[in-house]
């Protein structure tokens, strides 16, 4: 029972952080077009590390943002692989 609650909390957290990350990439792209104050690259990558890697990847694809930066182009997919491995291990550790 406690394990199921933990799994649900993790899934809800991941859903929220990925939606937030996706929109942060969109906001930063909008700010770039308008020459406004930008969101730091460390913050965008930090959101990916905190669980928003899929949202970061989708944000890169949908908003066409940060796709030419090597640390994003290679870093975000690497983070996704690491996080999916960790999630699999946590959810299916039997």
C-alpha positions in Angstrom: 0.0 0.0 0.0 2.8 2.5 1.0 4.7 1.5 -2.2 1.7 2.4 -4.4 1.3 5.7 -2.7 5.0 6.4 -3.2 4.6 5.5 -6.9 1.6 7.8 -7.3 3.5 10.7 -5.7 6.5 10.1 -7.9 4.3 10.0 -11.1 2.4 13.2 -10.1 5.7 15.0 -9.3 7.1 13.9 -12.7 4.0 15.0 -14.6 4.1 18.5 -12.9 7.8 19.1 -13.3 7.7 18.1 -17.0 4.7 20.4 -17.7 6.5 23.3 -15.9 9.8 22.6 -17.7 8.1 22.4 -21.1 6.5 25.8 -20.6 9.7 27.3 -19.2 11.4 26.4 -22.5 8.6 28.1 -24.3 8.7 31.2 -22.2 12.5 31.4 -22.7 12.0 31.1 -26.5 9.4 33.9 -26.4 11.8 36.1 -24.3 14.6 35.4 -26.8 12.5 36.6 -29.7 11.4 39.8 -27.8 15.0 40.5 -26.5 13.8 40.3 -22.9 15.5 39.1 -19.8 16.2 35.4 -20.3 16.0 32.3 -18.1 19.5 31.0 -17.3 20.6 27.9 -19.1 21.6 26.4 -15.8 18.0 26.8 -14.6 16.6 25.1 -17.8 19.1 22.2 -17.4 18.4 22.1 -13.7 14.7 21.6 -14.3 15.6 18.7 -16.6 17.8 17.2 -13.9 15.1 17.6 -11.3 12.8 15.3 -13.3 11.7 17.5 -16.2 13.9 16.0 -18.9 11.0 14.8 -21.1 9.4 18.2 -20.8 12.8 19.8 -21.7 13.2 17.6 -24.8 9.6 18.3 -25.9 10.1 22.0 -25.3 13.3 21.9 -27.4 11.3 20.2 -30.2 8.1 22.1 -30.1 9.5 25.6 -29.5 12.7 24.9 -31.6 14.7 26.2 -28.6 18.3 25.3 -27.6 18.5 22.7 -30.3 21.9 24.0 -31.5 23.5 24.0 -28.1 25.6 20.9 -27.6 25.0 20.7 -23.9 21.2 20.7 -24.5 21.3 18.6 -27.7 23.3 15.8 -26.0 22.7 16.6 -22.3 18.9 16.4 -22.2 18.7 13.0 -23.9 21.4 11.7 -21.6 19.4 12.9 -18.6 16.3 11.2 -20.0 18.1 7.9 -20.2 19.5 8.2 -16.7 16.1 9.2 -15.3 14.2 6.5 -17.1 16.6 3.9 -15.7 16.2 5.3 -12.2 12.4 5.3 -12.5 12.4 1.8 -13.8 14.6 0.6 -10.9 12.5 2.4 -8.3 9.1 1.2 -9.6 10.2 -2.3 -10.4 12.8 -3.2 -7.8 11.3 -6.6 -7.1 
